[in-house]
Amino acid sequence: MYNQNEVDRFYLRQAYKFAKKSDDPSTQNGAIIVRDNSKFDLNNILVYGTNKFPDGIHKLPERYSDR
């Protein structure tokens, strides 16, 4: 069986990968929802996402957060 800390780190790395796809590099957020967090399995990820601009909004530098 896997150590729960190892499994948690695995899924945290997956969320981080999705965060890197964010439209705004200063507010990168990623999230995943998994079926069973007790095992390593990419097929176990039900939903994933990142923060994006709404449809129809152009990705212009002045729209990025200045934090």
KOLROFI-865686 format. One record per residue: residue in one letter; z, x, y of N, C-alpha, C in turn. Coordinates in steps of 0.1 Angstrom, whole numbers, padded with zeros to 4 digits, always signed. Layout:
% residues N
AZXYZXYZXY/...
//
This chain:
% residues 67
M+0000+0008-0012+0000+0000+0000+0000+0009+0012/Y-0005+0003+0023-0006+0011+0036+0007+0009+0044/N+0010+0020+0051+0021+0019+0061+0017+0010+0073/Q+0025+0001+0077+0022-0008+0088+0018-0001+0101/N+0025+0010+0104+0021+0018+0116+0007+0023+0115/E+0003+0027+0104-0011+0032+0102-0021+0020+0104/V-0018+0009+0099-0027-0003+0100-0027-0007+0115/D-0016-0007+0122-0015-0011+0136-0023-0001+0144/R-0022+0011+0141-0030+0021+0149-0045+0020+0147/F-0049+0016+0134-0063+0014+0131-0068+0002+0140/Y-0061-0009+0141-0066-0020+0149-0065-0017+0164/L-0055-0010+0168-0055-0006+0182-0067+0003+0186/R-0071+0012+0177-0083+0020+0180-0095+0011+0181/Q-0096+0000+0172-0107-0009+0173-0107-0016+0187/A-0096-0021+0191-0095-0027+0204-0099-0018+0215/Y-0095-0005+0214-0098+0005+0224-0114+0007+0225/K-0120+0007+0213-0135+0008+0213-0142-0003+0221/F-0136-0015+0219-0142-0027+0226-0139-0026+0241/A-0128-0021+0245-0124-0019+0259-0134-0010+0266/K-0139+0001+0259-0148+0010+0265-0161+0004+0268/K-0164-0008+0263-0176-0015+0266-0175-0025+0278/S-0164-0024+0285-0161-0032+0297-0171-0029+0308/D-0175-0040+0316-0184-0038+0327-0177-0030+0338/D-0165-0031+0340-0157-0024+0351-0149-0013+0345/P-0152-0001+0347-0145+0010+0341-0131+0012+0345/S-0127+0006+0356-0113+0007+0361-0104-0003+0355/T-0109-0014+0349-0101-0024+0343-0105-0027+0329/Q-0106-0017+0321-0111-0018+0307-0100-0025+0299/N-0104-0036+0293-0095-0043+0284-0103-0047+0271/G-0097-0046+0260-0103-0050+0247-0093-0057+0239/A-0097-0067+0231-0088-0074+0223-0095-0078+0209/I-0087-0079+0199-0092-0083+0186-0082-0093+0180/I-0087-0102+0172-0078-0111+0164-0082-0108+0150/V-0072-0105+0142-0075-0102+0127-0069-0113+0118/R-0075-0114+0107-0071-0123+0097-0058-0119+0090/D-0057-0107+0086-0045-0102+0079-0042-0088+0084/N-0031-0086+0091-0029-0073+0097-0021-0063+0088/S-0022-0066+0075-0015-0057+0065-0025-0048+0058/K-0038-0049+0062-0047-0040+0055-0058-0035+0064/F-0064-0024+0061-0075-0018+0068-0088-0025+0064/D-0095-0031+0073-0108-0037+0069-0115-0042+0081/L-0126-0037+0085-0133-0042+0096-0138-0056+0095/N-0140-0061+0082-0144-0074+0080-0132-0084+0082/N-0120-0078+0084-0108-0086+0086-0107-0090+0101/I-0116-0085+0110-0116-0088+0124-0123-0101+0126/L-0116-0111+0131-0122-0125+0133-0130-0126+0146/V-0123-0121+0157-0129-0122+0170-0126-0109+0178/Y-0135-0105+0186-0132-0093+0195-0139-0096+0208/G-0134-0089+0218-0140-0091+0231-0135-0081+0241/T-0141-0081+0253-0137-0072+0264-0139-0080+0277/N-0134-0074+0288-0136-0081+0301-0150-0078+0306/K-0157-0089+0310-0171-0088+0315-0172-0096+0327/F-0182-0093+0335-0185-0102+0347-0191-0115+0341/P-0189-0126+0349-0195-0139+0344-0210-0138+0344/D-0216-0147+0336-0231-0147+0336-0236-0150+0350/G-0247-0143+0353-0253-0145+0366-0248-0136+0377/I-0237-0129+0374-0231-0120+0384-0237-0106+0381/H-0243-0100+0391-0248-0086+0390-0237-0076+0390/K-0239-0066+0382-0230-0055+0381-0232-0045+0392/L-0226-0047+0403-0227-0038+0415-0214-0030+0417/P-0215-0018+0421-0203-0010+0423-0193-0016+0432/E-0197-0023+0442-0187-0029+0451-0179-0041+0445/R-0183-0045+0433-0176-0056+0426-0165-0050+0416/Y-0166-0037+0415-0156-0031+0406-0142-0030+0413/S-0132-0031+0405-0119-0030+0410-0117-0016+0415/D-0110-0015+0427-0107-0001+0432-0093+0004+0429/R-0088-0001+0418-0074+0003+0414-0075+0016+0407/
//
